[in-house]
Structures are given as C-alpha cells and as structure tokens.
Amino acid sequence: MDRSEDRILAEELAALGALTGGSGRLVGMVAKLMSKNVREIDLLVPLPFEEAVERVAHVLGEAGQAVDCVPVGPATEERTIRVVASGGVGGLNPVVVTARVLRAEENSTEVWLRAAAKEGLIRQRAGDKTAVRVAEMLSRATGAAEAGGVR
C-alpha cells in the first residue's frame, strides 16, 4: 500500500507525540497543516542498474527505516526505495527519503533522490539537510556524481 509523504510524516510525528506523553492524534492532525521542506537531487551512478539498486537500497537502509512503496515503473527499468530517516535537532524530525533508481545506459544508472520533512515554527530545513547527507552517502558508496544539478 502506497502512502503519500504527507501521510507518512503525519503518522511519524503523531507517533513521536504519543511517545512523549502528548496527544498523538492531535499532533497528527496539526502535522497535516504544516508546510514541507523538500530537496531533490539527481545523481548519475557509474554502475549497471541491478548493482546500483543494491547499493542504493543498502545506503538508504543505513539512513533510515524502510516504509511501504509501490513501484512506479517496470521492475526491469525502475525501482523506488523509500525510508523514514531522522533529521532536525536531536534527530526528532522524521524525514521521508525516496530514491527512484532508473536504468540509463548499460553501465550507468540515474538516481532521483527526494527528501521531505514537515517544518514547524522553527525552520530546521531537515529535508534539505537530509537530502544532501544521503546524496553524499550515495556518492561514496557508488561513485555517483550530480546529474542535472539540484532541484
């Protein structure tokens, strides 16, 4: 079952609210109204598709906890990997990180990385910072370079 970024973030924030003794339900409702901080980075990985998918999945697995996700395209041409990572001050702001891995050429693969987090009154830019951190992790693990710049 595919859940939207907003829904995942609201659920994660509600769970944090409940853990701290607050009303998880109220926090979840308020989270739906909060704005998002989003950063997208395109990477070009100099590896064949299947090897790139394995490395991206491994790196994202280290960055956060996997969440359900529906593939966008044919499994032979594209894979989508989604995790919830910790961001913000003290790692208390959940960040949804999505990587779409696309077959480009025989020995290269494109990765579209997106990180999104809810923003409260204090702007932490958790989505932005997490995208940069995960892109750096992917670059070290795969030899990737930015392709098309930052969106």
C-alpha positions in Angstrom: 0.0 0.0 0.0 1.5 3.3 -1.1 1.2 6.2 1.4 1.9 9.8 0.5 4.8 11.7 2.0 2.4 13.9 3.9 0.6 11.0 5.4 3.8 9.2 6.4 5.2 12.3 8.0 1.9 13.0 9.9 1.9 9.4 11.2 5.5 9.6 12.3 5.0 12.9 14.0 1.9 11.6 15.7 3.8 8.5 17.0 6.5 10.8 18.4 3.9 13.0 20.1 2.3 9.9 21.7 5.7 8.7 22.9 6.4 12.0 24.7 3.1 11.8 26.5 1.2 14.2 24.2 -1.8 13.5 22.1 -0.5 11.7 19.1 -3.8 12.2 17.3 -3.7 16.0 17.8 -0.1 16.1 16.6 -1.0 14.1 13.5 -3.8 16.5 12.7 -1.6 19.5 13.1 1.2 17.9 11.1 -1.1 17.7 8.1 -1.4 21.5 8.1 2.4 22.2 8.4 4.5 23.2 5.4 7.1 20.8 4.0 10.8 21.4 3.4 11.8 19.4 0.3 15.1 18.9 -1.6 15.6 16.9 -4.7 19.0 15.8 -6.1 19.6 13.9 -9.3 22.6 11.6 -9.4 24.3 9.6 -12.1 25.7 6.4 -10.9 28.5 4.7 -13.0 27.2 1.2 -12.3 24.9 -1.2 -14.0 21.2 -1.0 -13.0 21.0 -4.1 -10.7 24.2 -3.3 -8.8 23.1 0.4 -8.4 19.8 -0.8 -7.0 21.5 -3.0 -4.4 23.9 -0.2 -3.3 21.1 2.4 -3.1 18.9 0.1 -1.1 21.8 -0.6 1.3 22.7 3.1 1.8 19.0 4.1 2.3 18.7 1.1 4.7 21.5 2.6 6.8 19.9 6.1 6.6 16.5 5.1 7.9 13.7 2.6 8.3 12.0 1.2 5.2 8.4 2.1 4.5 5.9 0.6 2.0 6.1 1.9 -1.5 4.6 1.0 -4.8 6.9 0.7 -7.8 6.4 3.5 -10.4 7.6 1.7 -13.5 8.6 -1.8 -14.7 11.0 -3.5 -12.2 13.5 -4.0 -15.0 13.7 -0.3 -15.8 13.0 1.4 -12.5 12.8 0.8 -8.7 11.6 3.0 -5.9 13.1 2.8 -2.4 11.6 4.8 0.4 12.7 5.2 4.1 12.0 7.4 7.0 15.2 8.9 8.4 15.8 11.1 11.4 16.5 14.8 10.9 16.4 18.1 12.6 17.6 18.9 16.1 18.3 15.7 18.1 17.0 13.6 15.1 13.4 14.2 16.3 12.1 15.3 12.9 11.1 12.4 10.6 12.2 12.8 7.0 10.8 10.8 4.1 13.6 9.9 1.7 12.6 8.5 -1.7 15.1 7.2 -4.3 13.9 6.4 -7.8 16.5 4.3 -9.5 16.3 4.3 -13.3 18.1 2.4 -15.9 20.1 4.9 -18.0 22.6 3.1 -20.2 24.4 -0.3 -20.0 26.8 0.8 -17.3 25.1 3.8 -15.8 22.0 4.4 -13.7 20.2 7.6 -12.7 19.0 8.1 -9.1 16.4 10.8 -8.3 16.7 11.5 -4.6 14.0 13.4 -2.7 13.8 14.2 1.0 10.8 15.8 2.6 10.2 16.9 6.2 7.5 18.9 8.0 8.5 22.4 9.2 7.2 23.9 12.4 7.7 27.4 13.7 11.5 26.9 13.9 12.8 26.2 10.4 15.3 23.3 10.6 15.5 22.5 6.9 15.6 18.8 7.8 14.5 17.8 4.2 17.2 19.8 2.7 20.0 18.7 5.0 18.9 15.0 4.9 18.9 15.0 1.0 22.5 16.4 1.0 23.6 13.9 3.6 22.1 10.9 1.8 23.4 12.1 -1.6 26.9 12.3 -0.1 26.5 8.7 1.3 25.3 7.5 -2.1 28.2 9.2 -3.8 30.7 7.5 -1.5 29.0 4.1 -2.0 28.6 4.3 -5.7 30.9 6.9 -7.2 27.9 8.9 -8.2 28.1 12.5 -9.4 25.3 15.0 -9.6 23.5 14.9 -12.9 21.4 17.9 -13.9 22.2 19.7 -10.7 20.0 20.3 -7.7 16.2 20.9 -8.0 
